[in-house]
Amino acid sequence: MSSPGLTPWETARWAARAGVPLPPGRHDAVAAVVLHIHRVVAILRELDFGDTPPASVYHAEEETHRAAV
Amino acid sequence: MQPYELTLAQAAEALRSRRLSPVELLDSVLDRMEQVEPHLQAYVTVTADRARRAARAAEKEIAAGRHRGPLHGIPMGLKDLIDVVGMPTSAGSRVRAGHRARSDSTVAARLSAAGAVLVGKTHTHEFAYGLITPQTRNAWRGDRVAGGSSGGSAVAVAAGTATFALGTDTGGSIRVPAALNGVVGLKPTYGLVPLHGVTPLSWSLDHVGPLTRTVEDAALVLTALAGHDPRDPTSVAGPSEDYRPGADADLTGLRVGVPRSYYFDHVDPEVEAAVRGALDRLQDLGAQLVEIEIPLSRYLQATHWGLMVPEATACHEGTLRTVPDHYQADVRVLLEAGALMSAADYLRAQRARALMRQEWARVLAEVDLLAAPTVPVTAVKAGQETVTWADGTVEGVADAYVRLCSPANITGFPSLSVPVGHDTAGLPIGMQLLARPLGERVLLRAGHAYEQTQPAPAGALAPVT
């Protein structure tokens, strides 16, 4: 499956848009990792999901935070 | 035999019958730590004074006839992602400088209530986002990686500087270092052991569980950990139970699935030989080996990455903006790249996971458990970045270590890693057993039975070289 990469400039623009601005010296390194991840996950497009919903489940009752971050 | 050499079950019996006191056991473990910890570096923090106070209290309680159970007075290590009130949870990162936990995690509270004695917090790969734990050395060979991300916990248990420890597992982080250091590692069913107070890496893939010297020891720890916690929205309802396996090693009637594909592809021949030898032992005990196919194996890595990468970035979004240079380079670039994953990619991974769960349930309706290598290679040299297979394929070390473990994270099915021998370099090899959700009992029964087939008693310490 073809996986068009983002240029370093596009990577910086999309990262800023996603709320994680990248310093100029990091554009190339991050663009390379983005491309690698994209190539790995893109094969999921081959699957016929039919009407399968995502595995994540929403619970209507109140949830509490468990994380310590 | 020195007290630090005792398995958890042996130490518990010695403490219960008052042939050994918790203070004597702790002193022995701390002496052992003085000898080997400068070389191994398994611990971030050693809490010797706190441990001595806890051991003296346990001694008094046991002497007064108030023995709480098998963990009472037992020295343990906790991976430094697990909150203990008043202590920092460093998560192996400068990002956490100045952190102090305001309350106990559920697992720390349950172990404390069971009377276990915390000897320290163990090293993790930064925020559990890696398979090496570079701070720590392998317990068997100092020039080899500890594995990760629960590398400190595995090495502490293998070396006798903790009688048991806890780790976390998002793509193999309990089982990988367990296999590489010759100890037992249990990733329980998703939701069986509460994650409240455990620093997340990827909410939908994270698990917490024990690293021990024997399968019976893992069962004893799981018994103290399992049970519903309303503070964890993923926690499964249901009563806690006693997971300790019976003495009977007869596996007659047990159907063990042996994968025809995936789990034995790109596996070191010595690892494969050791695992197939262990399968023969299971057969000797009466188990029936049944060949099975692994469903949707082409999509396992894509699904794992499609879930983990955006979830990890979401966990760290705030600090990635405020203190990005506090992260190690390998973790920072992954977190940054995760910001560019689309919602479509994430939802596709969640849908693939739903298909996989369905297909794996169908496979595990035909067999009682699945047996396979835990990892395809033994501990690589520190600094080694790739593995080259016989057909010329080159694979990243982290990808290789995750490859056979991630299915149990994606599906949430329980998985147990058991030592099954060594390669010609003397490095440990692990076999992985997987079962249906909440099938921990069958895993522990089979793993315990396998250990009884071995000429040497299970639970021997690493030589530490």
Interface residues (C-beta under 8 A of the other chain):
Chain A: L6 T11 W14 A15 A18 G19 V20 P21 L22 P23 R26 A29 V30 V33 V34 I37 H38 V40 V41 A42 I43 L44 R45 E46 L47 F49 T52 P53 P54 A55 S56 H59 E63 T64 R66 A67 A68 V69
Chain B: D83 T89 A101 S105 P194 L195 H196 G197 V198 T199 P200 S204 P230 R231 D232 P233 L296 R298 Y299 Q301 A302 T303 W305 G306 V309 T313 C315 H316 E317 T319 L320 R321 P324 V333 L334 E336 A337 G338 A339 L340 M341 D345 L347 R348 A349 Q350 R351 A352 R353 A354 L355 R357
